[in-house]
Amino acid sequence: AMKQAAGGDAPGVVRGRTVRSWALRDLRGAGRGWRGDGGAEPNDTESPRRDTASTDAGDGLTSAERDLRDSLNSEQWQRDSCEHWTAPDSIAALRCTVSTASGTTKAMVGTYPTRSKVQEVYQRYTAQYTEGDCDTQQNVRGSWHEDNTSNPTGDMACYWAGTRYVIFCTYYDRPALYEVTGTDPAALTQWWHSMHPVFT
């Protein structure tokens, strides 16, 4: 389970087991960021690097999306629920059902060409937020830990995007992002803490 960092850690550090997410400002499609209808930002100049090869599997996914789906931890991720999700600059992006001890919700996960591209996305959507602790604050960014390790796993942010509260995380060791949204910050944070590692 995800845990708050013990004393002595930098502000914004969260320790725990899971969370891979991406920075998306408004998932409702009412402004900037990733859009629930698959649209990108109006001023997006780069086309997503997406594997558009047709599939014989009949699942509507590209081969890159199937590879991403198959890398998800099937303990909590319902792989058969995964569907294409449009994410600017991504190689593959999916929206899937995820069940934990704290409930079931949809989450988004994506992979990118490089870790530096992930950092560009992270900075694009979080530059306005100050360092903080997502367990006790909102509209902040910091880092997170998986499995109570002493080294951070990646960057994270938690913030309001319209009426949706967003928690997303990046990885330092892979070009991937993970995101979950909800309307109740306390419940969403509790759900996030009950996550197991996203990838197998």
C-alpha positions as CSV (number, residue, x, y, z in Angstrom):
1,A,0.0,0.0,0.0
2,M,1.1,3.6,-0.6
3,K,2.3,5.3,2.6
4,Q,3.2,8.8,3.6
5,A,6.9,9.4,3.8
6,A,8.5,9.2,7.2
7,G,10.1,12.3,8.8
8,G,13.3,13.5,7.2
9,D,12.1,13.1,3.6
10,A,11.6,16.1,1.3
11,P,8.2,17.7,1.0
12,G,5.9,16.0,-1.5
13,V,7.4,12.5,-1.0
14,V,4.9,9.7,-0.7
15,R,5.9,6.1,-0.1
16,G,4.0,3.2,-1.2
17,R,3.4,0.4,-3.7
18,T,1.8,1.8,-6.8
19,V,0.7,4.5,-9.1
20,R,1.8,5.3,-12.5
21,S,-0.1,8.2,-14.0
22,W,0.1,11.1,-16.3
23,A,-0.5,14.8,-16.0
24,L,-3.6,15.8,-17.7
25,R,-5.3,19.1,-16.9
26,D,-8.9,18.6,-17.8
27,L,-10.2,15.2,-18.6
28,R,-13.7,16.4,-19.1
29,G,-12.6,18.0,-22.4
30,A,-13.6,21.5,-21.3
31,G,-10.2,23.0,-21.8
32,R,-6.6,22.0,-21.9
33,G,-5.1,18.5,-21.5
34,W,-6.2,15.1,-22.4
35,R,-9.8,14.8,-23.2
36,G,-12.3,12.1,-22.4
37,D,-13.6,12.3,-26.0
38,G,-10.1,11.5,-27.3
39,G,-9.3,15.1,-28.4
40,A,-6.0,16.8,-27.8
41,E,-5.2,20.3,-26.8
42,P,-6.3,22.9,-29.4
43,N,-2.7,24.2,-29.8
44,D,-1.1,20.8,-30.0
45,T,1.4,20.9,-32.8
46,E,2.9,17.4,-32.6
47,S,1.0,14.4,-33.7
48,P,0.9,11.4,-31.3
49,R,3.4,8.7,-32.2
50,R,0.9,5.9,-32.2
51,D,1.2,2.5,-33.7
52,T,-1.7,2.5,-36.2
53,A,-1.2,-1.0,-37.4
54,S,-4.5,-2.8,-37.8
55,T,-5.3,-5.7,-35.5
56,D,-6.5,-9.2,-36.2
57,A,-7.4,-9.6,-32.6
58,G,-10.7,-7.8,-33.0
59,D,-10.1,-5.8,-29.7
60,G,-9.7,-2.4,-31.4
61,L,-6.2,-2.1,-30.0
62,T,-2.9,-1.5,-31.9
63,S,0.0,-3.9,-31.3
64,A,1.6,-1.2,-29.0
65,E,-1.6,-1.0,-27.0
66,R,-1.8,-4.7,-26.7
67,D,1.8,-4.8,-25.5
68,L,1.0,-2.2,-22.9
69,R,-2.2,-4.0,-21.8
70,D,-0.3,-7.3,-21.5
71,S,2.4,-5.6,-19.2
72,L,-0.3,-4.4,-16.7
73,N,-0.5,-6.2,-13.4
74,S,-3.6,-8.4,-13.8
75,E,-4.0,-8.7,-10.1
76,Q,-5.9,-5.4,-10.1
77,W,-6.1,-4.3,-13.8
78,Q,-8.9,-5.9,-15.7
79,R,-7.0,-6.3,-19.0
80,D,-10.1,-7.3,-21.0
81,S,-11.7,-3.9,-20.1
82,C,-8.8,-1.8,-21.6
83,E,-9.7,0.5,-24.5
84,H,-7.8,2.9,-26.6
85,W,-7.2,6.3,-25.1
86,T,-5.8,9.2,-27.1
87,A,-2.8,10.8,-25.3
88,P,-0.8,13.4,-27.1
89,D,2.8,12.3,-27.9
90,S,2.3,8.8,-26.6
91,I,3.2,5.5,-28.2
92,A,0.3,3.7,-26.6
93,A,-2.4,4.8,-24.1
94,L,-5.2,2.8,-22.5
95,R,-8.2,3.4,-20.2
96,C,-8.9,0.3,-18.1
97,T,-11.0,-0.8,-15.1
98,V,-8.9,-1.2,-11.9
99,S,-10.2,-2.9,-8.8
100,T,-8.5,-2.6,-5.4
101,A,-9.6,-3.3,-1.8
102,S,-10.9,0.4,-1.8
103,G,-13.1,0.0,-4.8
104,T,-13.2,-0.1,-8.6
105,T,-12.6,2.8,-11.0
106,K,-11.2,3.6,-14.4
107,A,-7.5,4.6,-14.8
108,M,-5.4,5.7,-17.7
109,V,-1.9,4.5,-18.5
110,G,0.4,5.5,-21.3
111,T,3.9,4.9,-22.7
112,Y,6.1,7.4,-24.5
113,P,9.1,7.3,-26.8
114,T,11.5,8.5,-24.1
115,R,11.6,9.4,-20.4
116,S,12.5,12.9,-21.4
117,K,9.1,13.1,-23.3
118,V,7.4,12.0,-20.1
119,Q,9.1,14.8,-18.2
120,E,8.0,17.3,-20.9
121,V,4.4,16.2,-20.4
122,Y,4.8,16.4,-16.6
123,Q,6.3,19.9,-16.7
124,R,3.7,21.1,-19.2
125,Y,0.9,20.3,-16.7
126,T,2.5,20.8,-13.3
127,A,4.8,23.8,-13.6
128,Q,2.3,26.1,-11.8
129,Y,2.0,23.8,-8.7
130,T,4.3,24.1,-5.7
131,E,6.1,21.2,-4.0
132,G,3.9,19.5,-1.4
133,D,2.4,16.4,0.0
134,C,-0.6,14.8,-1.8
135,D,-1.6,13.0,1.4
136,T,-2.3,16.3,3.2
137,Q,-2.5,19.0,0.4
138,Q,-4.2,19.5,-2.9
139,N,-2.9,21.2,-6.1
140,V,0.7,20.2,-5.4
141,R,3.5,18.1,-7.0
142,G,6.3,16.0,-5.6
143,S,7.6,12.5,-5.8
144,W,6.4,9.1,-4.8
145,H,7.9,5.8,-3.6
146,E,6.8,2.3,-4.4
147,D,7.1,-0.6,-2.0
148,N,8.6,1.6,0.7
149,T,11.9,2.0,-1.1
150,S,14.2,4.8,-0.1
151,N,14.6,6.2,-3.6
152,P,11.8,7.9,-5.3
153,T,10.0,5.9,-8.1
154,G,8.9,9.0,-10.0
155,D,7.2,12.4,-10.0
156,M,3.6,12.8,-9.0
157,A,1.0,15.5,-8.8
158,C,-2.5,15.9,-7.3
159,Y,-4.8,18.7,-8.4
160,W,-8.3,19.8,-9.3
161,A,-9.2,19.9,-13.0
162,G,-12.6,21.4,-13.1
163,T,-14.8,19.1,-11.0
164,R,-12.4,16.2,-11.3
165,Y,-9.6,15.5,-8.8
166,V,-6.5,14.1,-10.5
167,I,-3.7,11.9,-9.2
168,F,-0.9,11.1,-11.6
169,C,2.5,9.6,-11.4
170,T,5.5,9.2,-13.7
171,Y,8.4,6.8,-13.5
172,Y,12.1,7.6,-13.4
173,D,13.0,4.1,-14.9
174,R,10.5,3.8,-17.7
175,P,8.8,6.2,-20.1
176,A,5.3,5.8,-18.7
177,L,2.6,7.7,-16.9
178,Y,-0.5,6.6,-14.9
179,E,-3.5,8.6,-13.9
180,V,-6.7,8.3,-12.0
181,T,-9.5,10.8,-11.4
182,G,-12.5,11.2,-9.1
183,T,-14.7,13.7,-7.4
184,D,-13.7,13.0,-3.7
185,P,-10.0,13.7,-3.0
186,A,-9.9,11.7,0.2
187,A,-11.5,8.6,-1.3
188,L,-9.3,8.9,-4.4
189,T,-6.1,9.2,-2.3
190,Q,-7.2,6.2,-0.2
191,W,-7.9,4.2,-3.4
192,W,-4.4,5.2,-4.7
193,H,-2.8,3.9,-1.5
194,S,-4.4,0.5,-2.1
195,M,-2.9,0.1,-5.5
196,H,-0.3,-2.6,-6.2
197,P,2.4,-2.0,-8.9
198,V,0.8,-1.2,-12.2
199,F,3.3,-3.2,-14.3
200,T,4.3,-6.8,-14.0
